[in-house]
Amino acid sequence: MTEEINPMRDLGFFPDKQVLIEPQGFMVPGNPARDLCESVIPNGAKFYDLLDRYDNVTTYVLNRTDTGHSGDVMRLIAPFLKAFGATDYSVLKFFKDGMRFNPGAEDCIRYLKALMPMYIDTVMYQHAADDICDKLDLNDCLAGASSLDLDHSEMTKKEARDLRKMAESIVKLKLPKTQYDLNVPLELSGEEVKLVTALDDVFINKFQSTEAQKMIGEMSSVGANEKAYSLLDIRKTTQIDLDGTMYVGGESIDFQVMDLIKDGNGLALSFNGTEFAVHGANVMVLSEDCTVAAFLGSVFYDTGIQGVFDLAESWSRDYLRNNDFPDNNLRNAVLAAPGKFPEVYRITRSNVDQLAERSENYRTKLEKLRRMRSAKAEN
């Protein structure tokens, strides 16, 4: 039933706002798949970073279609996880035991879920997504996650040995640091050419007719296109337009779906996002605590995107203290949250490049702090 001829909606029996969430980096710190590689594969963090770089460069810089599919890193690392002994049970246990929520995340999610329909659509493996949903009673909210089936792979011992040797060679590559403009084809640096050439040889040539290639082919990963299609499917089901949609994310693959919501006058919220994510968003948050996202959600629910813009443009402790909001208790929680006061910005054409750099630097700083705290806790 379309909105024009839906009397039940006009009487207020259906919600007119909804929220979509990418948990990675927002609800949970860091990158769980990277952490998994670090625990299973020797020098696994660098291994993941190299494959992620390859994925991003072939997708966003070279605009390739043979290997260029955003989110493919989740498929590319899977055969190597298998080769180094990972099982579905060990992966699930790793996430259950090791994955932690960011400060304020649990209360934030419960608040937003009570306020409006919620959907979780994530690049993370299904194992991690299921763990998050189980812990927060969100199983009815899961719209999508990257698949991973290690136990049914028929990888031979010889192929596993070959993959382990390939991994040893891959981690010897240098991780390029060159920054590229979003979706602007250009000449790659020499280091980038070496990386792409080496990994093309692995995934296009050496993987031919192997169990590893079959494994990758049978997997589905949630990338930029999948997130956009999921949004359109959700919109069709809920009959809630984009101007009533809030999206919270911060990964590079969130660019496309956030750009759609931004163009539709919804709230596309980059939370400690990558440079690409900020370019797709219309509001940016830098914070270690998630409470501010719930607060912005309450304002969006009550006033729409213009109310959020007005708040972002006036954002300060004094402004929050001296004004009333749809949920003043939540306002007080933002003011009382420990640590640095959150930064909130409205993103415009004139400031997007500056804010994108600021967010990328803040994200890097948070990850370094997280690793320092983790190392300290282990000692």
Secondary structure as GFF3:
##gff-version 3
##sequence-region A 1 379
A	DSSP	three_ten_helix	3	5	.	.	.	ID=ss1
A	DSSP	alpha_helix	7	10	.	.	.	ID=ss2
A	DSSP	beta_strand	18	21	.	.	.	ID=ss3
A	DSSP	alpha_helix	32	40	.	.	.	ID=ss4
A	DSSP	alpha_helix	44	56	.	.	.	ID=ss5
A	DSSP	pi_helix	57	61	.	.	.	ID=ss6
A	DSSP	alpha_helix	73	76	.	.	.	ID=ss7
A	DSSP	alpha_helix	78	83	.	.	.	ID=ss8
A	DSSP	alpha_helix	88	98	.	.	.	ID=ss9
A	DSSP	alpha_helix	105	115	.	.	.	ID=ss10
A	DSSP	beta_strand	118	125	.	.	.	ID=ss11
A	DSSP	alpha_helix	126	136	.	.	.	ID=ss12
A	DSSP	three_ten_helix	139	141	.	.	.	ID=ss13
A	DSSP	beta_strand	142	146	.	.	.	ID=ss14
A	DSSP	alpha_helix	157	170	.	.	.	ID=ss15
A	DSSP	alpha_helix	190	200	.	.	.	ID=ss16
A	DSSP	pi_helix	201	206	.	.	.	ID=ss17
A	DSSP	alpha_helix	211	218	.	.	.	ID=ss18
A	DSSP	alpha_helix	224	238	.	.	.	ID=ss19
A	DSSP	three_ten_helix	242	244	.	.	.	ID=ss20
A	DSSP	beta_strand	245	249	.	.	.	ID=ss21
A	DSSP	three_ten_helix	252	254	.	.	.	ID=ss22
A	DSSP	alpha_helix	255	263	.	.	.	ID=ss23
A	DSSP	beta_strand	267	271	.	.	.	ID=ss24
A	DSSP	alpha_helix	275	280	.	.	.	ID=ss25
A	DSSP	beta_strand	283	286	.	.	.	ID=ss26
A	DSSP	alpha_helix	291	303	.	.	.	ID=ss27
A	DSSP	alpha_helix	305	313	.	.	.	ID=ss28
A	DSSP	alpha_helix	317	321	.	.	.	ID=ss29
A	DSSP	alpha_helix	328	336	.	.	.	ID=ss30
A	DSSP	beta_strand	343	346	.	.	.	ID=ss31
A	DSSP	alpha_helix	352	378	.	.	.	ID=ss32
###
